[in-house]
Amino acid sequence: MTEGAKPPLLRVNNIEVIYEHVILVLKGVSLDVPEGGVIALLGANGAGKSTTLKAVSNLLRAERGEVTKGAIEFDGKRIDRMHAAEVVKNGVIQVMEGRRVFEHLTVEDNLLTGAYTRSDKGVKEDLERVYHYFPRLKQRRDAKAGYISGGEQQMVAIGRALMSRPKIMLLDEPSMGLAPLLVEEIFNIVSKLNREENVAVLLAEQNAAMALDFARYAYVMENGRVVLDGEAQVIAGNEDVREFYLGLTEIGKKSYRDVKHYKRRKRWLA
């Protein structure tokens, strides 16, 4: 960081994560998220993206994982030693993979659970703010969350996070299982939230094309390490990223089968 530069809102500094006291999952991961920034964390399934998000939100403990080396700082405070509820109160909210709505509760009751840590009187106002960004949820406010579509459930999960007035949202695979048009709609709403509410976003995604179009900066993970990072447009133009994550080559698109069986020659593994 240059002299006089503003420190990042979130700084993950050379962390190592171990599960069950023996399984090394993250190996020296470092990344920064500036205030109001949109950062993508790319990689295949098992690369360590979700574990990185859980390390930040401190949901690792529920899965018998822990940060054993390095540090995580948010808004000038070290948070990797805090309990998850305390991390939430500091403004860090994770939207889990798979949406995880309370199926037996209505859409509105699901949203209200996002304000459980708050004691102020602005909850009703914030509920209307969520409905402003997600008008479809206002129409479905009395429906049981288990009976709405997958896209609507993802909107509920993000709206529920917004109810806690986050400074940063950690989005874990929000496109999973959704039709492309729904994915585009949700990403457009999150972009609007970022612009209008200044909510920073750290996005873990396998859909590299969508993530790179949405983010300003990106980190590529493989086998628990960050192997490449840079401005999103630069990463999108990287030859290896185009081939292995976007399925593109100089002669056009490659099939998944071709990519899967291609002799790996990624420059970052050289």
Order of alpha helices (4+ residues) and beta strands (2+ residues): beta-beta-beta-alpha-beta-beta-alpha-beta-alpha-alpha-alpha-alpha-beta-alpha-beta-alpha-beta-beta-alpha-alpha-beta-beta-alpha
